[in-house]
Structure formats: structure tokens, C-alpha cells
Amino acid sequence: MPLNEGPRQTGERRLSVNPFYGPANPVGDMAEAPPTHRLPEQPMAPATAHQLVRDELMLDGNARLNLATFVTTWMEPEAGVLMAECRDKNMIDKDEYPRTAELERRCVAMLADLWHAPDPAAAVGCSTTGSSEACMLAGMALKRRWARRNADRYPGARPNLVMGVNVQVCWEKFCTFWEVEARLVPMEGERFHLDPQAAAELCDENTIGVVGILGSTFDGSYEPVAELCAALDAVQERTGLDIPVHVDGASGAMVAPFLDEDLVWDFRLPRVASINTSGHKYGLVYPGVGWALWRDAEALPEELVFRVNYLGGDMPTFALNFSRPGAQVVAQYYTFLRLGREGYRAVQQAARDVATGLAARIEALGDFRLLTRGDQLPVFAFTTAPDVTAYDVFDVSRRLREHGWLVPAYTFPANREDLSVLRVVCRNGFSADLAELLTEDLERLLPELRRQPRPFTRDKDAATSFHH
């Protein structure tokens, strides 16, 4: 969560209350104007409080038109009812809510089977609040395994983690919080993610693992996990170093099993020790759930696991958070039951079809160059064509926002800071009809953008609120 500061102005603004918000007599029942940054002195009617909060939220963007986020913005009403019925259940209380705990275990078993664990019954996994927590847990397991193997050198030696510069910010947080050196493989030319050989060359006796991303947030492309494992096999043959791989499948781990079945990226590769995914991304659940799985108990050091009494028995837990609602886990189980393999395949194929079709239409406008086409993750990135000088991607993003579309524009990291792009995420609920409306709005904007004397963006860092 971002850190928030208090109000900058000394004079405090107050919220105004419409007389009609009163429950009976518009004047006599009208609540006093409540302050915005301290508790009111007196309570108010629930309808009044509800209306005040609702009015504040009216200026939020429309989540369905938010093409920046990977997070699910639509679920069936039945899922919403289940979540409402379970929002008061605390996931950590396994003995109080045994059936919710059982649904969590079933989801882990389903994912272990989906990701080809050698023995799904022996795979170890847990739910999390999202991929960020799941990545932290996976990173902790990698570091602890390395520390055990190097007990004679650690804590003197400094551990490192190798990954592409395109990783999600949670990996940078992990390295900072757990005092691990981040070794980043930069982008080069038209390669916008990790290069297996370059990653292998950064590895040494202090490398706790290498992260491969199945679906980069920058452009939607899959990293070549099988090639990465092969490069690390060669490192082991040459040096004896056995370096594990963690697959950050925040999005792709819920796409590739259904649409790219021949792609080998998961536990079929012996070097893959753990995988995470976001249930609330292409797992098709509202925000608040992720999953972390290890191929077997050996991949997750026992000393990291806490054990609680569960119906008189032993329930192992592994989490950074403690209390959290069971609603999202229940919604994940509902979605698994509701769709099954064929249902997921149909939903993800529809999203990919929308992405590839929209990418092709944007390319056909002539003003843009595609970096990716949405044929891996249903996500694609594009930039302005070389001959476009009147405007830039930040101008496009700003103008689309005037029509309600939230399309992020941002610059790439080292060594491609020169490249600024727009990125479109096509999720379930973003239909072909909405994609057509986006194309029409963009086409209507182009004549005016082309007439600009120059791009109007002065500070690219401040041009958009979107940051990885």
C-alpha cells in the first residue's frame, strides 16, 4: 500500500450534507457537516453515512474500463453472494472454520495437478493475499534453503537473487526486506524480458535462485522458463552449483495451462522448485487471493512452517499475514467448480481473441508500432510509430482518460529507458464490443493529436500515475 500523508492545508475542509439525506424531516434530521480527517463528535444515520461515502466514490475510475490493471473487475452475482456470506470468516482460524480450510486445501491440490507436480498429493501450498505475499514466501524458502546449504559461510556471505529487470516491484521489495542482493538482467534491443544465458552468467555460489516470469507485466510476454532451466543445468554441470528456479506465474500460470498446453514451464521441469499465481488476476476472482506452491516438502524448509491445532490435529501454515477473510478463497473454489478446465479454456481464449484483435486494429491505424500482440498473456504493448512526432504515448493516455479509458503509459527500464509505451490488459469482462468502442475513441482522437505542434508531456515520470 502507498504511504499516505495527512492534509497539507491547515484549514480543514468539511463534507456538505444535502438536506434530503435526512431519514424523515429533511431539516430536523439533517446531520451536521462532518469533518474529513478526524472522527465526528456524534453518530449519524446509516443512510446518511452511506450516501456521503458513495458520493465521494463517484469520481473513481470505472473499473471495467481500467485497462491498466490485471486484477479481476467482474464476477458472477452468485460468487458475490458467496463472498458476502464468508467475509466475516477469518481464514487463520482453521479450527473455527474447518470447511473453509478444506476448500483452501482442495484449491492447492487442483493447482498442483494443473501445474504437473510430480505427486500432487505431496505438493505443498497455501493461499495468500495475492502474488506479492506469495513471492515473498517463495523468496524466503529459497533463501532459507541456500542458508542451510551454506551454513559454514552464512551469514558472512551475502545471498543474491537473479531475475529480469522487468520483474514486478514485489521482488525488489523482497530483496530489500530480506537483505538479498538483486541481480537484474537488463533489457536489450527488442528483448524485453530475461535472457536465460545472461541470467546464468550472473549466478554464483551465493545465488539463492533465479526468477522466471510467465507473463511480464511490461508487455505480456512469457519468459523462456525451459531455456532458463537448461542454462542452469549447464551451470551445474560446469560448477556443481544446483540453483533452483521460481516461476512467477502471477498471470500466466492461469493462462498457459489452458491455452498453451505444450509449453513446458511448470513442475515438469525438475529445476522448478516453486510457482505462484494471483487468483485475483486470470484466476478470475475479485482482489485478495494468491497462491504459492512448492513441488514437495523438501522445497519448503520445515522451520518456516508454523503449526496450529486443527480439529485436534496438526495444521501447518505459512503466511506473512495473519487475519484475513475467507471470502476470496471460497470464491476461488467456486470459480474452479463453476468453470472447470474447459470453462477456463473458453474464458481465457476469449480474452486472448479480444487482445489479438484489438492489437491488430490499433496497428492498422498506422500511427503505432506493436511490441507484443496479445498472443501469450491477453496483454499487449505498443508505442508510436517512428514518423509520429506531434504527440507521444503520454498524450494518448491522457486523452483516452477524458473518455473514461484508463490506459497506462510508461517508460521501460534499463537498458531501454528510451522506449515509452502504452499497455492494454484484456481481462474477462472486457468484451469485443468494448474493444471496438476503445478503437473508435482512439481513432476519433488521432486527427486532433496529429495537429499538435509537439508532444505536450514535459515530465514523463509525472505524466501518469501508473508505476510498476
N, C-alpha and C positions, 0 to 999 in steps of 0.2 A: 504494500500500500504506500502511496506517496505521503510524505510528511506534510502536514498542514499547519500553517501559521494562523494566529489569531487575526482579528480585523485590524487593518492598517490605520483606519481613521479613528480619531478619538471620539468623535460624535457618533453615538450608536444609532443605527437605523432601526426602525420598528416596522413590523408587518401590519398592513392595514386589513381590517376585517369588514367585509360587506355586511350591512345590516340584515340582509336576507339569510345570512348563515345562521342566525339565531334560530333555535328549535321551534319557538312559538311566536312570541312577540318580537318582531324584528328589532325594536329599540330596547325594550326591557331585558330581553335575553341576550343582547349583543355583548360579546366578551370584550374586555379591554384589549388594546393593542399589545400583543405580547412582544418581549424583546427577542432578538435573534441569536444572541451569543451568551445568554445566561438564562437560568431557569425562571419561568414566570412565577409570580408570587402565588397565584391562585390556579386551580384546575379550570378546564373549560369543557364544554360538551364534546363528546367524541365526534359528532358530525362536523363540528367546527374545526377541530384539530385535523380531521381527515381532509376537509376541503382546503385548509391552509397548506398542508403538505402537498396535496395534489396540484394546487396552483403553482407551487414552487417547481414541481417536476415537469410542468408543461413545456418548458424551454429545453429540456433534454432532447438530444437527437433521437430520431426514430430508429429503434434497434434493428428492425427488419431492413432498413436502408443503410445500415452500417457495414460497409464492405471492407473495413479495416480489421474487424475482429474475427478470430477463428471460433469464438465461443457461440454455442447454440442460442438462438434467439426465438425458436418456436418449438413447442412440443404439443402433443395432443391433449385435449382437455382431460382425458382420463388420467394421464400422467400428472397433470396439475392437481387433480383431486387426491391421488395417492400421496403426492408430496405434501399437500396441506394436512393430510391425516398423520404424517410422520414427522412433521417439522419440530414437534416437541420431544422427540426421542433422541437421547444423547447416544451417539454411536459408541462412545467409550464404555458405556455400561452394558457389557456383554451379558452379564447375568440377569439384568433387568429386562433386556430386550433380546432374548435369545434368537427369535426368528429373524430379526433384522441382521444379527450377526451371521446367521446361517445363509441369508441371501448374499451377504458380502462374500462368504466363502465360496458359494456357488459361482459368483461372478469371477473370482480368481481362477477357479477351475475351468470355466469356459474360456477365459483368456489364455490360460496355459495350453489348452487344447488348440485354440485358434493360432497360437504362435509356435506350435510344433515343439513344445517342451518334450524332451526325451521320455519322461514319465510324468504326465500331467498331475498324477496323484502326489508326486514327490516335489513338484514345483512349489515355491514359497512366494507368497504375495500378500498385498494389503491394499486397501483403499486409502486415498489421501484427499486433501482438499483441492488438488489439482496437480498438474505436471511439475510445477515448481517444487512443491514438497516432495514429490516422487523423485525428482532429480537429486534433491538434497540427500534423500535416504540412499539412493543408489551410489552417490558420490561418497557418502560416509562408509558404506560397505566396501567400496574399492579401496579407500584409504586404510581402513582397519585391516583388510586382508594384506595389503602391502606392508603395513607396520608389523604385522605378525611375522611375515616372511623376512623382514629386515630388522628384527628386534635387536640385533647386535649393532646396528647403525642408527636406528631411530630412537630418540628424537633429534639426534645430531644432524642427520641428513634431511634435506628439505624435499618433500614429495612434490610431484608435478602431475598435471593432467593435460593431455594433448587433445585439441579439438580445433575445428574450423573457426575462423573469426566471425562466422555467421551464426554462431550459437545464440540461443535465447539468453537474455540477461540473467536468468536464474543460475546459469553455470558460472558466470562471473561472480555472482553473489556467493555461490558455494565456495569458490576458491578464496574469496576474501574472508568469509566467516570461518572456514575450517583451515586457514593458513596453508593453502596449496598453491603452488606456482601454476599459473595458467599459461600454457604454451600454445599459441594460436597460429594456425596455418592461414596465411593471408590469401585473399582472392588474387587471381592473376588473369588478365585478359578477359575472355568470355567464360572463364570458370568461376562461378560464384559460390562455390562451397568447397569442402575439404578435398584435398588431393591425397590419395592413400600413401603414395611413396613419400611425399613431403611430410605427412604425419609420422610415418615410420622413422624418418630421419631425425625427428625431434625426440624420439624415445630414448631413454637410458635406464640405468638401474634404479632410478628414483621415480619412474613413471608408474603411477597407480593404475592407469587405464587410458583408453582412448574413447572419445565420444563420437559416435556416428549419428547423423540426424536423418531420420526418414521423413523428409519434408521440411526443407528450410523455410523459415518464416520470411526470409528476404524475397524469395522468388518461387517457392512451391516445389523446388526440385528435390529429388531423392539423392542422398549421398550414397556412393557405391560401397555398401557395407561388406559385401562378399570380397571385393577387391581389397578393402582395408584389412580384413581378416587374413587374406593371403599375404599381404605385405608384412603383417606382424608374424605370420608363420615363418617367413623368410628371416625376420629378425631373430626369432627363437632358434632357428637352425644355425644362424651365424654366431649368436652371442649367448644362447641359453636363456635369455630373458623371456618369460611367459607373461605377456601383457594382455589383460582381459579387455573386452570391448563392452561398452554400454551403448545400447541403441535408444536414443531419444526419439521415440515414436509418438510424440505429443499429438500429431495429427495423422501421419502416415500409417501408424500401426493399426488404425481403424479404417484405413482405405485399402492399402496394399493386399491384405488377406482376401479381400473380396473382388478386387479389380485386377490385381497383378499377382495371381496365384503362382506363377512360375518364377517370380522374383524371389531369390533366396537372400534373406536379410535377418532372419529371426533365430530361434534356438536350434534350427537345423545347422547352424554354424557353431561348432564346438567352442569357439573363442568368445561367443556372445554370452556374457555372464548374467546380464540383466536387461530389462526393457521397461520403459514407462510409456504411458499414454494418458491423454486427457479424455476422461469420459464426457466432459462438457464441451469438447470440440466435435470431432467427427464421430465420437461415441454417441452423440445426439441427445445429450442430457443438459438441462439448464446448469448454469455455473455452480461449481462447488465440489466436483469429484474428479479424482485422477486415480491412476493405478500404477503400482510398481510390482514387478515380478522378477524373481531370480530363478535360474534354471534348476537349482536344487538347494538343499540346506547348506551345502558346503560353500556356496557362493555368498551366503549371508552369515557373517560371523555371529555365533551364538551370543556373545557378550553384548551385542547391540539390541537383543530381543528382550523385552520385558514380559513378564508372565503375570497374568491376573487369574483369579479364581473364576471359573466359568461353569456354573451349574455343578459345583463341587469338583470340577476337573480343572485342567490346565489350559489356559487360552493365551498363546503368545501374541504380543502386539509389538509393532514397530511404527512409530509415528513421531513427528515433531509437535503436532498439535495434540491437544487433549480433548476437550469437549467440542463436539460439532454435531449438527443434526444428521439423522439417518435418512432424511428425505431423498438426497441425491443418490445414495446407494440403492435405495428402493426403486427410484426412477430408472437407474441403470439396469437393474434386474428386469423391470417391466419392459424396457426397450429391447433387451436381449430376447425375452419371451415373445414380445409383440412382433418383432421383425424376423428373427432367425437369420440364417446365412443368406437365404435368397432375398429376404426383405432388405437387409443391409446392402446386398449387392445392387439391388434396384435403386435404393436411395442414393448410394454413392455414385452409381453410374449416371443418374440423372444430374447430380451436381457437376460431375466431370463434363457431361454433354453441354450443360449451360456454360461452363468455363471455357471450353474449347470453341464453342460457337460464338461467345461474346468476344473472345480474343481475336477470332478471325474477322469479326465485323469491325472491331477497333482498328485492326491492321489495314483493312480495306479503306478506311477513311483517308489514308495517305499521309497523315501528319505524325504517325507514331511508328516506333520500332519495337517489336516484341522481344523480350529477353527469354520468356518462357511462354508456353501455350496452354497451360492448364491440363496437360495430359498425364501428369503424375498426381500431385495434390490438385484438387479443383481450384487452383490458385495460379495467377499469372501476374507477371510484372512487365511494364512497358515504359519506354521513355520517348521523348520527342525525336523525330527524325533529324538527321544531320543538317538538313536545309532549313529547319524551323528555327528562326532567330527572334521572332516577335514576342514569343512567350515561352515559359518553361513549365515543368510539371507542377510546380507550386501554384502557378496561376490557374492551371486546370483544376487542381484540388480545391482551391478557394472558390472558383466559380461554380463547380459542381455542388459545393456545400450550400450555395444560395438556392439550389433546387432540392435540398434535403439529402443529397447523397454524401456519405462520408467515405471518401476515397483517399487514403493516406499518400502523401508524397514525402520522400526522404532520400538522403544520400547514403551510398554504400560505404562500408568500412575499408580499411587498408587491404589491398593497395588500389582500391577503386573509388577513392573519395571524389573523383571527378565525375562519377556517374550518379545522377539523380533520377528516380523512377517513381511511378505510380504502381500500386499493387491492389489487385481485386481478389477478394476471398469469396468464393461461391459456396454457400452453405445450404443445407436443407432449408427450404422456405424462401430462398432466393430463386424465383422461378424464371423460366424462359421469357415470360411476359414482362417481369420486372427488368430483366436484362435488356429487352427491347426498348423499354422506356428509358433506361440509362443511356443506351446508344443514341436514341433520338435527342435526349437532352444534350449530350456531348456534341452531336452534330450541329444542333442549333447554336451552341456556344462558339464553335470554331470560326465562323466569319468575323465575329467581334474580336476574338483572340488574335486572329491573323492581322487585324488592323492596328494592333497595339504598336507603339513605336519601339518598344523594347520590353523584356520581362520586367514585371513590377516588383519582383522579390528582391529585397535588399539583404535580409538576414535569413539564410536558408535554415539555420538552426531554430529560428523563431517562427518560420513560415507555417509550421504545422505542429499540432500538439502530439502527433504520433511519434513515439520513440520505441525502439526495440528494447 
